[in-house]
């Protein structure tokens, strides 16, 4: 019987200690707060990076359009130069023909 009372007393002491045990760990609470702060900071950084990415995509698209315009203008200029060279060749041929005709008339 004595051991039963001792066991009961020990059990009651253990239960009292468990009741008095504080379940919240201050280090754990600090870690949770720190992680929450870091999470918020990362979300802000993510949002900023997404905005920068969108701006870069828009800038890339605009630069692509400008490059295409420049290439089109360059092609047009090359075409004009080719046409001009052809016209000069035609005029040279006509001039040669006229000079030959003049030489014939002078003889």
Phi and psi in degrees as GROMACS dihedral restraints (atoms count N, CA, C in turn):
[ dihedral_restraints ]
;  ai    aj    ak    al  type     phi  dphi    fc
    3     4     5     6     1   -60.3    20    10
    4     5     6     7     1   -40.5    20    10
    6     7     8     9     1   -69.9    20    10
    7     8     9    10     1   -31.2    20    10
    9    10    11    12     1   -63.0    20    10
   10    11    12    13     1   -44.8    20    10
   12    13    14    15     1   -66.6    20    10
   13    14    15    16     1   -36.9    20    10
   15    16    17    18     1   -66.5    20    10
   16    17    18    19     1   -41.5    20    10
   18    19    20    21     1   -65.6    20    10
   19    20    21    22     1   -39.7    20    10
   21    22    23    24     1   -65.2    20    10
   22    23    24    25     1   -41.8    20    10
   24    25    26    27     1   -63.3    20    10
   25    26    27    28     1   -44.9    20    10
   27    28    29    30     1   -63.1    20    10
   28    29    30    31     1   -40.2    20    10
   30    31    32    33     1   -64.6    20    10
   31    32    33    34     1   -43.3    20    10
   33    34    35    36     1   -63.3    20    10
   34    35    36    37     1   -40.4    20    10
   36    37    38    39     1   -61.8    20    10
   37    38    39    40     1   -43.2    20    10
   39    40    41    42     1   -64.0    20    10
   40    41    42    43     1   -41.2    20    10
   42    43    44    45     1   -64.3    20    10
   43    44    45    46     1   -41.5    20    10
   45    46    47    48     1   -63.1    20    10
   46    47    48    49     1   -41.5    20    10
   48    49    50    51     1   -63.3    20    10
   49    50    51    52     1   -40.7    20    10
   51    52    53    54     1   -64.9    20    10
   52    53    54    55     1   -38.9    20    10
   54    55    56    57     1   -65.4    20    10
   55    56    57    58     1   -38.1    20    10
   57    58    59    60     1   -81.0    20    10
   58    59    60    61     1   -12.9    20    10
   60    61    62    63     1   -66.9    20    10
   61    62    63    64     1   127.9    20    10
   63    64    65    66     1   -83.3    20    10
   64    65    66    67     1   122.7    20    10
   66    67    68    69     1   -79.9    20    10
   67    68    69    70     1   -20.1    20    10
   69    70    71    72     1   -90.1    20    10
   70    71    72    73     1   129.5    20    10
   72    73    74    75     1   -98.4    20    10
   73    74    75    76     1   120.2    20    10
   75    76    77    78     1   -62.1    20    10
   76    77    78    79     1   -35.3    20    10
   78    79    80    81     1   -64.3    20    10
   79    80    81    82     1   -40.9    20    10
   81    82    83    84     1   -65.6    20    10
   82    83    84    85     1   -41.2    20    10
   84    85    86    87     1   -61.8    20    10
   85    86    87    88     1   -43.2    20    10
   87    88    89    90     1   -63.3    20    10
   88    89    90    91     1   -40.8    20    10
   90    91    92    93     1   -63.5    20    10
   91    92    93    94     1   -40.8    20    10
   93    94    95    96     1   -64.5    20    10
   94    95    96    97     1   -43.7    20    10
   96    97    98    99     1   -63.5    20    10
   97    98    99   100     1   -41.7    20    10
   99   100   101   102     1   -63.0    20    10
  100   101   102   103     1   -44.3    20    10
  102   103   104   105     1   -64.2    20    10
  103   104   105   106     1   -37.4    20    10
  105   106   107   108     1   -64.9    20    10
  106   107   108   109     1   -42.2    20    10
  108   109   110   111     1   -63.2    20    10
  109   110   111   112     1   -44.6    20    10
  111   112   113   114     1   -62.7    20    10
  112   113   114   115     1   -40.2    20    10
  114   115   116   117     1   -61.1    20    10
  115   116   117   118     1   -45.9    20    10
  117   118   119   120     1   -61.8    20    10
  118   119   120   121     1   -42.4    20    10
  120   121   122   123     1   -62.7    20    10
  121   122   123   124     1   -42.9    20    10
  123   124   125   126     1   -65.0    20    10
  124   125   126   127     1   -36.9    20    10
  126   127   128   129     1   -65.7    20    10
  127   128   129   130     1   -39.2    20    10
  129   130   131   132     1   -63.9    20    10
  130   131   132   133     1   -46.1    20    10
  132   133   134   135     1   -62.6    20    10
  133   134   135   136     1   -40.0    20    10
  135   136   137   138     1   -61.4    20    10
  136   137   138   139     1   -44.3    20    10
  138   139   140   141     1   -62.5    20    10
  139   140   141   142     1   -43.3    20    10
  141   142   143   144     1   -62.7    20    10
  142   143   144   145     1   -42.2    20    10
  144   145   146   147     1   -65.9    20    10
  145   146   147   148     1   -38.0    20    10
  147   148   149   150     1   -64.4    20    10
  148   149   150   151     1   -40.5    20    10
  150   151   152   153     1   -64.1    20    10
  151   152   153   154     1   -44.1    20    10
  153   154   155   156     1   -62.0    20    10
  154   155   156   157     1   -39.6    20    10
  156   157   158   159     1   -62.1    20    10
  157   158   159   160     1   -43.5    20    10
  159   160   161   162     1   -62.2    20    10
  160   161   162   163     1   -42.6    20    10
  162   163   164   165     1   -62.9    20    10
  163   164   165   166     1   -40.7    20    10
  165   166   167   168     1   -65.6    20    10
  166   167   168   169     1   -38.5    20    10
  168   169   170   171     1   -62.8    20    10
  169   170   171   172     1   -43.2    20    10
  171   172   173   174     1   -63.5    20    10
  172   173   174   175     1   -43.4    20    10
  174   175   176   177     1   -63.8    20    10
  175   176   177   178     1   -40.3    20    10
  177   178   179   180     1   -61.1    20    10
  178   179   180   181     1   -44.3    20    10
  180   181   182   183     1   -63.0    20    10
  181   182   183   184     1   -44.1    20    10
  183   184   185   186     1   -63.4    20    10
  184   185   186   187     1   -43.0    20    10
  186   187   188   189     1   -64.6    20    10
  187   188   189   190     1   -37.1    20    10
  189   190   191   192     1   -61.3    20    10
  190   191   192   193     1   -42.2    20    10
  192   193   194   195     1   -65.2    20    10
  193   194   195   196     1   -43.2    20    10
  195   196   197   198     1   -63.0    20    10
  196   197   198   199     1   -41.6    20    10
  198   199   200   201     1   -61.7    20    10
  199   200   201   202     1   -42.6    20    10
  201   202   203   204     1   -62.0    20    10
  202   203   204   205     1   -41.2    20    10
  204   205   206   207     1   -62.7    20    10
  205   206   207   208     1   -43.9    20    10
  207   208   209   210     1   -62.5    20    10
  208   209   210   211     1   -42.6    20    10
  210   211   212   213     1   -64.7    20    10
  211   212   213   214     1   -39.0    20    10
  213   214   215   216     1   -65.0    20    10
  214   215   216   217     1   -42.1    20    10
  216   217   218   219     1   -63.1    20    10
  217   218   219   220     1   -39.7    20    10
  219   220   221   222     1   -63.7    20    10
  220   221   222   223     1   -42.4    20    10
  222   223   224   225     1   -62.6    20    10
  223   224   225   226     1   -41.0    20    10
  225   226   227   228     1   -63.8    20    10
  226   227   228   229     1   -42.2    20    10
  228   229   230   231     1   -62.6    20    10
  229   230   231   232     1   -42.1    20    10
  231   232   233   234     1   -63.4    20    10
  232   233   234   235     1   -39.8    20    10
  234   235   236   237     1   -64.4    20    10
  235   236   237   238     1   -43.0    20    10
  237   238   239   240     1   -62.9    20    10
  238   239   240   241     1   -41.8    20    10
  240   241   242   243     1   -62.8    20    10
  241   242   243   244     1   -40.6    20    10
  243   244   245   246     1   -63.5    20    10
  244   245   246   247     1   -46.2    20    10
  246   247   248   249     1   -61.4    20    10
  247   248   249   250     1   -40.9    20    10
  249   250   251   252     1   -63.3    20    10
  250   251   252   253     1   -43.5    20    10
  252   253   254   255     1   -63.0    20    10
  253   254   255   256     1   -40.1    20    10
  255   256   257   258     1   -63.2    20    10
  256   257   258   259     1   -42.2    20    10
  258   259   260   261     1   -62.9    20    10
  259   260   261   262     1   -42.0    20    10
  261   262   263   264     1   -63.2    20    10
  262   263   264   265     1   -42.0    20    10
  264   265   266   267     1   -60.6    20    10
  265   266   267   268     1   -43.2    20    10
  267   268   269   270     1   -61.7    20    10
  268   269   270   271     1   -44.4    20    10
  270   271   272   273     1   -64.1    20    10
  271   272   273   274     1   -38.8    20    10
  273   274   275   276     1   -62.3    20    10
  274   275   276   277     1   -42.5    20    10
  276   277   278   279     1   -64.4    20    10
  277   278   279   280     1   -43.2    20    10
  279   280   281   282     1   -63.7    20    10
  280   281   282   283     1   -39.3    20    10
  282   283   284   285     1   -64.1    20    10
  283   284   285   286     1   -44.0    20    10
  285   286   287   288     1   -60.5    20    10
  286   287   288   289     1   -43.2    20    10
  288   289   290   291     1   -62.4    20    10
  289   290   291   292     1   -44.1    20    10
  291   292   293   294     1   -64.2    20    10
  292   293   294   295     1   -40.7    20    10
  294   295   296   297     1   -63.6    20    10
  295   296   297   298     1   -39.6    20    10
  297   298   299   300     1   -63.7    20    10
  298   299   300   301     1   -40.4    20    10
  300   301   302   303     1   -65.0    20    10
  301   302   303   304     1   -41.7    20    10
  303   304   305   306     1   -63.6    20    10
  304   305   306   307     1   -42.4    20    10
  306   307   308   309     1   -61.0    20    10
  307   308   309   310     1   -38.9    20    10
  309   310   311   312     1   -63.8    20    10
  310   311   312   313     1   -42.4    20    10
  312   313   314   315     1   -69.1    20    10
  313   314   315   316     1   -30.3    20    10
  315   316   317   318     1   -78.0    20    10
  316   317   318   319     1   -19.1    20    10
